[in-house]
């Protein structure tokens, strides 16, 4: 009879014997690593990284967002977004323009080149995630989103208040899981 306190010898057995929270973190880190690796590969193959692609997708869906509104949608601090926006503007994929309703404010729009980059999803993080979500039920995606939101709010307590607040009108289109779809709508190339 084996001693139940004996340490497992295989890597798989060790992984399975980790406490629940460590198993969960193990997969979170695997996802983070996969996102970073795929993002770097995208930068080489498509000319934009995963975060840059996400900015293009959101601005393509909601032309005329300010940088602050975009940061809010992406659930990041505006200063985190500054470098990404500067690189996209320098690459000619994004343009800052005066807000027609308030000249003191700048809004973001895709350039024709940005719209073409936005229309392509081959080899992107987004395509990989969408493929992974295919066949996953609405209920499972919604539960996963709630768990991820809860973890994010515990890691960044200031987010908790935001997720309790009603979401701005029209931004629900950014949540493909709300409709059961795993893909964001395509924007035509201009």
BELZI-V32019 format. One record per backbone hydrogen bond with DSSP energy under -0.5 kcal/mol. NH is the residue of the N-H (numbers start at 0). CO is the residue of the C=O. E is the energy in kcal/mol with one decimal. If there is no record, write none. Layout:
# BELZI-V32019
nh=NH co=CO e=E
nh=NH co=CO e=E
This chain:
# BELZI-V32019
nh=5 co=2 e=-2.2
nh=13 co=9 e=-2.3
nh=14 co=10 e=-2.7
nh=15 co=11 e=-2.5
nh=16 co=12 e=-1.3
nh=17 co=13 e=-0.5
nh=17 co=14 e=-1.2
nh=21 co=18 e=-0.6
nh=22 co=18 e=-2.2
nh=23 co=19 e=-2.5
nh=24 co=20 e=-2.4
nh=25 co=21 e=-2.3
nh=26 co=22 e=-1.6
nh=27 co=23 e=-2.1
nh=28 co=24 e=-2.9
nh=29 co=25 e=-1.6
nh=30 co=26 e=-2.2
nh=31 co=27 e=-2.7
nh=32 co=28 e=-2.8
nh=33 co=29 e=-2.4
nh=34 co=30 e=-2.8
nh=35 co=31 e=-2.5
nh=36 co=32 e=-2.7
nh=37 co=33 e=-2.6
nh=38 co=34 e=-2.4
nh=39 co=35 e=-2.2
nh=40 co=36 e=-2.2
nh=41 co=37 e=-2.6
nh=42 co=38 e=-2.2
nh=43 co=39 e=-1.5
nh=44 co=40 e=-2.7
nh=45 co=41 e=-3.5
nh=46 co=41 e=-1.2
nh=47 co=41 e=-0.7
nh=52 co=48 e=-2.7
nh=53 co=49 e=-2.4
nh=54 co=50 e=-2.1
nh=55 co=51 e=-2.4
nh=56 co=52 e=-2.7
nh=57 co=53 e=-2.5
nh=58 co=54 e=-2.8
nh=59 co=55 e=-2.4
nh=60 co=56 e=-1.8
nh=61 co=57 e=-2.4
nh=63 co=107 e=-2.9
nh=64 co=61 e=-1.1
nh=64 co=107 e=-0.5
nh=69 co=65 e=-2.5
nh=70 co=66 e=-2.6
nh=71 co=67 e=-2.0
nh=72 co=68 e=-2.4
nh=73 co=69 e=-2.4
nh=74 co=70 e=-0.6
nh=74 co=71 e=-0.9
nh=75 co=70 e=-2.3
nh=79 co=76 e=-1.4
nh=80 co=76 e=-0.9
nh=80 co=77 e=-0.6
nh=81 co=77 e=-1.0
nh=82 co=78 e=-0.6
nh=83 co=79 e=-0.5
nh=84 co=80 e=-2.6
nh=85 co=81 e=-2.5
nh=86 co=82 e=-2.3
nh=87 co=83 e=-2.2
nh=88 co=84 e=-2.5
nh=89 co=85 e=-2.5
nh=90 co=86 e=-1.9
nh=91 co=88 e=-1.4
nh=92 co=87 e=-2.6
nh=93 co=87 e=-1.1
nh=94 co=108 e=-2.8
nh=96 co=106 e=-2.7
nh=98 co=101 e=-0.6
nh=98 co=104 e=-3.0
nh=101 co=98 e=-0.7
nh=104 co=101 e=-2.3
nh=106 co=96 e=-3.3
nh=107 co=64 e=-2.6
nh=108 co=94 e=-2.1
nh=110 co=92 e=-1.7
nh=114 co=110 e=-2.6
nh=115 co=111 e=-1.8
nh=116 co=112 e=-2.2
nh=117 co=113 e=-2.3
nh=118 co=114 e=-1.5
nh=119 co=115 e=-0.7
nh=119 co=116 e=-0.6
nh=123 co=120 e=-1.8
nh=127 co=123 e=-1.9
nh=128 co=124 e=-2.7
nh=129 co=125 e=-2.8
nh=130 co=126 e=-2.6
nh=131 co=127 e=-2.2
nh=132 co=128 e=-2.1
nh=133 co=129 e=-1.3
nh=135 co=132 e=-2.7
nh=136 co=134 e=-0.5
nh=140 co=136 e=-2.5
nh=141 co=137 e=-2.8
nh=142 co=138 e=-2.3
nh=143 co=139 e=-2.4
nh=144 co=140 e=-2.6
nh=145 co=141 e=-2.2
nh=146 co=142 e=-2.3
nh=147 co=143 e=-2.8
nh=148 co=144 e=-2.8
nh=149 co=145 e=-2.3
nh=150 co=146 e=-2.4
nh=151 co=147 e=-2.8
nh=152 co=148 e=-2.6
nh=153 co=149 e=-1.7
nh=154 co=150 e=-2.3
nh=155 co=151 e=-2.7
nh=158 co=155 e=-2.6
nh=159 co=156 e=-1.1
nh=160 co=156 e=-0.6
nh=161 co=157 e=-0.8
nh=162 co=158 e=-2.3
nh=163 co=159 e=-1.0
nh=164 co=160 e=-1.1
nh=164 co=161 e=-0.5
nh=170 co=167 e=-1.4
nh=172 co=169 e=-1.0
nh=173 co=170 e=-2.0
nh=174 co=171 e=-1.7
nh=175 co=173 e=-1.0
nh=177 co=174 e=-2.0
nh=178 co=175 e=-1.1
nh=179 co=175 e=-0.7
nh=180 co=175 e=-1.2
